[in-house]
Amino acid sequence: MFYYLGIDIGGEKNTWAIAIEEKGRELKLLENSLSLKNLYPPVSLTELISFVQKKRVLVLTIDAPLSFSLEIKGGLRRADKALREQLPKEAKNWVVSYHALMGIPIRSYLLAKALSPYCGAILETHPRANFYFLLPKTKKFLAFKYKKEGLNLSERQWLAEFIEREVQIKLKEELFLYEGLVDAFFSALCALFFIKAPEKLHFLAQDKNLEGFGPFVVLNKRVIHNTT
């Protein structure tokens, strides 16, 4: 069995992780592990390191800046600017500089360094943008709503059915109650596509002289089903 891991990194009580398990041709979320156990709690960095040391994680993707340069003024990278250009005007504030994120980039970088000997590849992504790009035009408002007022039952049920139809992974509608789980899932989806369908990813433009991990990838809105 192989695993594709998505991490929504925050503080000690606000870090979430989901693993997609590949067994033969079957893809499913790994239940009773990481954030999908005991009523969806956040996970510690120690738990994440232990998981990756024990499982064959081919790719893991983190929702946080992982590459840096002393030459970048203000902390806004070429990749960040390129992603802003892909988003509508009302969503451009989803992408902020790594200066504005304060301790999160340090936490994510140290985690990536600790995990790198035990996994195949480490990527950076932006799960909210992934969510937006995957949705059909009539449903893109859900990418705005889930972090503000939350999603109602019918919206959660529709999303679970939509995801299963589009990417052949079955989700429980309860997953969409927690924005951290949503972000972890859309991070894990990029990890999966990096191996299984890299044409479904857009590799954002990078600065020269970067240090850290990457690349920075998001779902390719020109290729993903039903997004045009």
N, C-alpha and C positions, 0 to 999 in steps of 0.2 A: 504494500500500500504506500501511496505517496500523498503528500499534503501540500496545500497552498494556503498560506496564512495571511490574514489581513489584520492589521493593528491600528486602532484609533487611539493614539497616545495623548494622554492628558496628565493630570496630577495623579497622586497616589490613589485617590478614590474615583478617578474618572478615566481609566484606561481600559479599553475593551478589545477583545480579540476573538476572531472566528476562523476556524480552519475548514477548508473544503477537502474532503477525503476522496481520493481516487482509488477505486478498487475494481480492477478490470476496466470495463467501459462505463461503470457506474460512478456518478458524481453525487455526493451528498454532504450536508453539513455534519461535522463531527459533533454529535450530541454528548452531553455529560462531560464536557471538557471546556476549559477556558471560560469565556463568558456565557456559554450555553449550558450552565449547570447551576443548580441551587437558585432558581429565580433570577437568572441573568445578572450575577454580580460583576463589578469590574474586576480586573486581574492585576496582579503585581508583576513587576519586571522579573522578579525571581521565578514566578510561575512560567512566564514566557520563555525564559532561558532554559528552564527544565524541560519544557515541551519540545523545544527545537533540538535540544541535546538528545532526546529520546526518540523523536519521530524523524522520518525522512522527508524533511521539508524542502521541496524543490525551489520554491520561490516564496519570499515573504515581502509584503508591501506595507509601508508605513505612511500614515496620514500626518506627515510633518516634514519640514525641510530637512534634507539630508546632505546637501552640498552647499559649500560656502566659498567665498573668496574675499580677501582683504581689499580687492580692487573694486568691489561692488559698493557703491555709495547708497546708503539708505536701506540696504538689505533686500532690495527688490531685484530679483534675477531676471535674465532674459526669459526663462521658462515661465516665471510668474506673469510677466507682461504678455507673453504669447497666450497664456491661458485666459487672461483677462479679455483679450481680443476675441476669443471664441465665445465668451459669455455675453448675454444681453446686458444692456446698460444697468438694469436694476439688480444684477447679480455680480457686478464687477467687484463689489466690496467683499465678496467671499474670499478673494485672494489678497492676502496681506504680506508685507515684508517679514522676513524672519526676525528683524529687530522688534517688530510689534508683538511677536509671539513670546518674547522674553525667554523663560526657562524651558519651554517645550522643545525648541531645536537642540538644546544641550542634552536634554533627557533622551530625545530620539537618537541623536548621534551616538551617545554612549551605549544605548541599547543595541544599535546596529553594529557597533564594534564588538560587543559581547556576543552577538549572534553569528557574526560573519564566518567563524571557523566551522560552523555546524550546518549551514544551509547552502543551497545552490546559488541564489542571487537575492539581492536586496534592492528593492525599488522604492521610489517615492511616488505618491499619487495624491489626488484631491477627490475624495469620495463624493462630496456633494456635487461637484461638477460631473462625475461619472453618473450619478443618479439622474441629473438633469439631461445629460446627453442620451441616456438609454430610453427615457420616457418619450412616448409619442407627443406630438404638439398639444393635443387636447388635455394632456395630463401633466404637463411640465410644471404646473402650479404646485404640484405635490412636493417638488424639490425646494420650494420656498416655505411650504406649510409645515413640514415635519419638524423643523427646528424651532418653530414659533409656537403655534397653538396645538400641534400634534395632529395625527390623522384619525379620522373616525373609523368605525368598524368596516363600513362598506369600502372605504378607500384602502384599508389594510388588506381586505380580502381580495380586492381587485389586483393589488400589487403582488400578492402571493401567487395568484393565478398567472399574472403577466410574466413574472420572473421565471416561473416553471415553464411557460410556453417559449420564452425567448432564449433562455440559457440552460434549460433542462435540469434545473436544481430546485428541489421542492423545499419551500419555506413555510413555516408556520406564520399565520397572520400576526401573532403576538410579537414577532421580531420587530415589526414596524412601530411598536409602542415606545421603543428606546432608540433615540438618535445615535447613541454610541454603537449599538448593534448594527444599525443601518450603515453607518460609516465603516465599521469593521467588515461588513459583508461586501460593500462595494470596493473596499481595498483588496479583499481576498479575490474578488472577481478579476481584478487586474493581474494578480499573481497567476491565476489560472490561465488567462488569455495569453500571458507572456510566453507560456509553453505551448498551449493548445491552439491558439489562434492569434498570433502576433499582429496580423493585419487588422485586427479589431482594436488595436491600440494606436494612439497618436503619441509619438516621441517628441516632447516639447523641446524647443531650441535651447541650447545650453551656452553659458558663458565659457570663455577660455580660462584656464588656470584654476579650475574648481578643485576643491578637495572634499572628500567625503564619500557618499554612496549615491547610486542612481542607476539608470536614468530616471527622469521624472516623466511618468506616463499617465495618460488619461484615456478613457474610451474614445475611439475615433468616431465622431458624430457623423462622418460621411459614410461609414461602413456599417455601424450598428443597425440592426433591423428596426424599421419603422420610425426612424428619427428624422428623416428628411421631409 
